[in-house]
């Protein structure tokens, strides 16, 4: 068995220091070459393509939602966009969430997002639409997480580990009627 000598310890420390100088940091912000702006700081749970002005002159954006609280050194409440033309990030106005779980774009071109606000026993689970300026909460709160959103035949459909919205039983699958969440079939057990 090799003996621990001062020269061996010094040699090992010098090697460790030289190696650690080449290892990138595991936390904080880091610019990536060719991608000049810092991205979301936190977990991303949803992405989708969204055009805030429909067929207008503004470009399509990449919507990114999750449990991030900062994007490009700007505070955000779990929702941000990336513009590929300007190569810039923007936080969406604070909405009814601090964590986004799912997102899609509806038939009218509105961004539709599911998420949560708060934590523990005070957590609120909801779905809201965003028109580029304002958030509108769709219906009541869900009693469990909404984990996915899709548009089918023009209708917004959500799925997740919920049993009701307000007092309406839904069993994990629901359709937005334009004024309330409705059960689809017998739901999912």
C-alpha positions as CSV (number, residue, x, y, z in Angstrom):
1,X,0.0,0.0,0.0
2,X,1.5,3.4,-1.0
3,X,2.5,5.7,1.8
4,X,0.9,9.2,2.2
5,X,3.8,11.6,1.9
6,X,3.8,15.4,1.7
7,X,5.0,15.3,-1.9
8,X,2.2,12.9,-2.9
9,X,-0.5,15.0,-1.2
10,X,0.9,18.2,-2.8
11,X,1.0,16.5,-6.2
12,X,-2.6,15.3,-5.8
13,X,-3.9,18.8,-4.7
14,X,-2.1,20.4,-7.7
15,X,-3.7,18.0,-10.1
16,X,-7.2,18.5,-8.5
17,X,-6.8,22.3,-8.7
18,X,-5.7,22.1,-12.4
19,X,-8.6,19.7,-13.2
20,X,-11.2,21.9,-11.4
21,X,-10.2,24.9,-13.4
22,X,-11.6,23.2,-16.6
23,X,-14.9,22.0,-15.1
24,X,-17.9,24.4,-15.7
25,X,-19.8,25.7,-12.7
26,X,-22.9,23.7,-11.8
27,X,-25.0,26.6,-10.6
28,X,-25.6,30.3,-11.4
29,X,-25.9,31.8,-14.8
30,X,-23.8,30.8,-17.7
31,X,-23.8,32.2,-21.3
32,X,-23.7,29.6,-24.0
33,X,-21.7,30.5,-27.1
34,X,-24.1,31.3,-30.0
35,X,-27.0,31.7,-27.5
36,X,-26.3,35.2,-26.1
37,X,-29.1,35.4,-23.5
38,X,-29.5,33.5,-20.3
39,X,-32.4,31.1,-20.2
40,X,-34.8,30.1,-17.4
41,X,-33.4,29.4,-14.0
42,X,-35.4,26.4,-12.8
43,X,-37.2,23.4,-14.2
44,X,-39.1,23.6,-17.5
45,X,-42.3,21.6,-17.6
46,X,-44.1,22.9,-20.7
47,X,-43.1,24.4,-24.1
48,X,-45.2,25.3,-27.1
49,X,-45.1,27.6,-30.2
50,X,-47.3,30.7,-29.8
51,X,-48.0,33.7,-32.0
52,X,-49.4,36.4,-29.8
53,X,-50.8,38.5,-32.7
54,X,-52.0,35.6,-34.9
55,X,-51.3,36.4,-38.5
56,X,-50.0,39.9,-37.6
57,X,-46.4,41.1,-38.2
58,X,-45.0,39.9,-34.9
59,X,-43.0,36.6,-35.0
60,X,-44.0,33.3,-33.4
61,X,-42.5,32.8,-29.9
62,X,-41.4,29.8,-27.9
63,X,-43.4,29.7,-24.7
64,X,-41.6,28.1,-21.8
65,X,-43.3,27.3,-18.5
66,X,-42.2,25.6,-15.3
67,X,-41.0,26.3,-11.8
68,X,-38.5,28.9,-12.8
69,X,-38.4,32.3,-11.1
70,X,-35.8,34.0,-13.3
71,X,-35.3,34.3,-17.0
72,X,-32.4,36.3,-18.5
73,X,-31.8,37.9,-15.1
74,X,-35.5,39.1,-14.9
75,X,-38.0,37.8,-12.4
76,X,-40.7,35.6,-13.8
77,X,-43.6,33.6,-12.3
78,X,-42.9,30.4,-14.1
79,X,-43.8,31.7,-17.6
80,X,-41.5,33.2,-20.3
81,X,-41.1,33.5,-24.0
82,X,-38.1,33.3,-26.4
83,X,-38.0,35.3,-29.6
84,X,-35.8,33.5,-32.1
85,X,-35.6,36.6,-34.4
86,X,-34.3,38.9,-31.7
87,X,-32.7,36.1,-29.7
88,X,-34.2,37.5,-26.5
89,X,-36.1,36.2,-23.5
90,X,-39.1,38.0,-21.9
91,X,-41.0,37.2,-18.7
92,X,-44.8,37.1,-19.1
93,X,-46.8,39.4,-16.8
94,X,-47.4,37.8,-13.4
95,X,-50.4,35.6,-13.8
96,X,-52.4,33.2,-11.7
97,X,-49.4,30.8,-11.3
98,X,-46.0,30.5,-9.8
99,X,-45.5,27.1,-11.4
100,X,-46.6,26.0,-14.9
101,X,-47.4,22.3,-15.5
102,X,-48.8,22.3,-19.1
103,X,-49.4,24.6,-22.0
104,X,-51.0,24.8,-25.5
105,X,-52.5,27.3,-27.9
106,X,-56.3,27.2,-28.4
107,X,-58.2,27.6,-31.7
108,X,-58.5,31.4,-31.2
109,X,-54.7,31.7,-30.8
110,X,-54.7,32.2,-27.1
111,X,-52.0,30.7,-24.9
112,X,-53.7,28.2,-22.5
113,X,-51.7,27.3,-19.4
114,X,-52.2,25.0,-16.4
115,X,-50.4,25.5,-13.2
116,X,-50.3,26.1,-9.5
117,X,-50.1,29.0,-7.1
118,X,-48.8,28.5,-3.5
119,X,-47.8,25.3,-1.8
120,X,-48.8,22.8,0.8
121,X,-52.5,22.9,1.9
122,X,-52.9,26.4,0.4
123,X,-52.0,25.3,-3.2
124,X,-54.4,26.5,-5.9
125,X,-54.6,24.5,-9.2
126,X,-56.1,26.2,-12.2
127,X,-56.1,26.7,-16.0
128,X,-55.9,30.2,-17.5
129,X,-55.7,31.7,-21.0
130,X,-53.4,34.6,-22.0
131,X,-54.0,37.0,-24.9
132,X,-50.6,38.6,-24.9
133,X,-51.6,41.2,-22.2
134,X,-54.1,39.7,-19.8
135,X,-54.7,36.4,-18.0
136,X,-58.2,35.0,-17.6
137,X,-58.7,32.0,-15.3
138,X,-61.0,29.4,-16.8
139,X,-63.5,28.1,-14.3
140,X,-62.9,27.1,-10.8
141,X,-59.9,25.5,-9.1
142,X,-59.1,21.8,-9.6
143,X,-58.7,19.5,-6.6
144,X,-55.6,17.9,-8.1
145,X,-52.9,18.8,-10.6
146,X,-53.6,19.4,-14.3
147,X,-50.8,17.7,-16.1
148,X,-51.6,18.0,-19.8
149,X,-53.5,20.2,-22.1
150,X,-54.5,19.6,-25.7
151,X,-56.9,21.2,-28.3
152,X,-59.2,18.7,-30.0
153,X,-61.9,19.9,-32.5
154,X,-61.4,23.4,-31.2
155,X,-62.1,22.4,-27.6
156,X,-59.5,22.7,-24.8
157,X,-59.1,19.4,-23.1
158,X,-57.2,18.9,-19.8
159,X,-56.0,15.7,-18.1
160,X,-54.4,15.1,-14.7
161,X,-54.8,13.7,-11.3
162,X,-57.9,15.6,-10.4
163,X,-61.4,14.5,-9.4
164,X,-63.4,17.7,-9.7
165,X,-63.4,21.4,-10.6
166,X,-65.2,23.4,-8.0
167,X,-68.1,21.0,-7.3
168,X,-68.2,19.4,-10.8
169,X,-66.9,15.8,-10.8
170,X,-64.5,15.3,-13.7
171,X,-62.3,12.2,-12.9
172,X,-59.1,13.2,-14.5
173,X,-60.4,14.4,-17.9
174,X,-62.3,17.6,-18.7
175,X,-63.4,19.8,-21.6
176,X,-63.7,23.6,-21.5
177,X,-67.2,24.6,-22.7
178,X,-66.5,28.3,-22.9
179,X,-68.0,28.9,-19.4
180,X,-67.2,25.8,-17.3
181,X,-65.2,22.5,-17.2
182,X,-67.3,19.5,-18.3
183,X,-66.7,15.8,-17.8
184,X,-65.7,13.7,-20.8
185,X,-67.4,10.3,-20.8
186,X,-67.0,8.6,-17.4
187,X,-63.5,10.1,-16.9
188,X,-60.4,8.2,-16.1
189,X,-59.8,6.1,-13.0
